[in-house]
Amino acid sequence: MSSKFFIEVNCQQKNHDEERICGDVFYSRRLQDEERTIIVLSDGMGHGVKANVLATLTSTMALNFTIEHKEVNTIAEIIMNTLPVCSVRKMSYSTFSIVDIDHNGETRILEYDNPQCLIMRGTEELEPEWQCIILNSEKNAGKELKFCSFVPQKEDRIILWTDGVAQSGLGSADYPFGWGDEAREFVKRMVKNEPDISARKLSTKVVNMASLNDGYHPKDDTSCVTIYFRNPRKLLICTGPPYEKENDTKLAKIFDTFEGKKAICGATTVDIIARELKRSVEDSLEFTDPDLPPISQMEGADLVTEGILTLSKVNTILESYNENTNLGRGPADELVKLILESDSIEFVIGTCINVAHQDPNLPVELEIRRTVVKRIANILQDKFLKEVKLQFL
């Protein structure tokens, strides 16, 4: 991993009080090959299904055009030419914010009609030089967009939100003109009080406060995205014996010298590492998951589990995981917790084939180790924006 820091991204949303579908749409994509992260937040005019469809269209175009390195003027022109225009207000039916992060270079932000984002360097606001881009095509002549770029540092944050945050409390005694600038001050206080506050926690606090401003009945779709540049939390997962026995020492050394949390999946794998490092393994008789053998203990390991069955269940849990998922105390659940708490996950996969896993009488889902790990890696990259590295021995 050559990037200078990990980029934690989180979006929290609440729907308009009368709608089941949110009219705000959030997309993010981490491009491993280019070491780029792209975040898009779009607000469809109004609320409900129509707003969601238009915001989805906007977000999809914004994401794809940004991936293709199109100029900001071109992105704006294409999006606005595609979107319908309100016959009364004479404005596009959807707003957007695009954040394009080069992990080893500049961060570029393009905004159209969303509240201006807040950029923080540590506990203080960072004010980059914003440019006003005025479109000059016949259809969009005079429309203005805001653009800025800066080189991020560790502990920087970018906070984006939609009108549901900025206009929360509108007409109330406390905020007759909406939360507006007070929302920015609220974020600054939260960061000063808790300098290492996570992206998820900060976004949640902003959205909950906006909901409180509206008496817990949001008058608009409410979204807050927090992007946090910080040191990565690392996790090593060792699974499977090496193909060549002389690599047993190498596996043990990788495990012993790794700086971060460590998990071992597989009885043979833990036996190899314990033997090479001259450590003992303590087995447990507490069955916390009826489908899996119990967790074991070894000095230096945060978690020791069975191998392929546990990894297969981890894959299943991650595929269906959402904010409402309740994790239990079983080995697979504990490994999922470690994974979700980490930013950078490194798998060391032994490629020695276990003949038991080739038995045609075993369940179809019992796949060879490397296939399951690759599936987990893809889910972690695409769904959870984790940085994943695979090393085969």
Buried (B, 14 or more C-beta within 10 A) or exposed (E): BEBBBBBBBBBBBBBBBEBEBBBBBBBBBBEEEEBBBBBBBBBBBBBBEBBBBBBBBBBBBBBBBBBEEBEBBEBBBBBBEEBEEEEEEEBBBBBBBBBBBBBEEEBBBBBBBBBBBBBBBBBEBBEEEEEEBEBEEEEBEEBEBBBBBBEBEEBBBBBBBBBBBBBBBBEBEEBEEBBBEBBBEBBBEBBEEEEEBBBBBBBBBBBBBBBEBBEEEBBBBBBBBBBBBBEBBBBBBBBBBBEEEEBBEBBBEBBEEBEBBBBBBBBBBBBBBBEBBEBEBEEEEEEBBEEBBBBBEBEEBBBBBBBBBBBBBBBBBBEEBEEEEEBEEBBBBBBBBBBBEBBBBBBBBBBBBBEEBEEEEEEEEBBBBBEBBBBBBEBBBEEBBBBBEBEEB
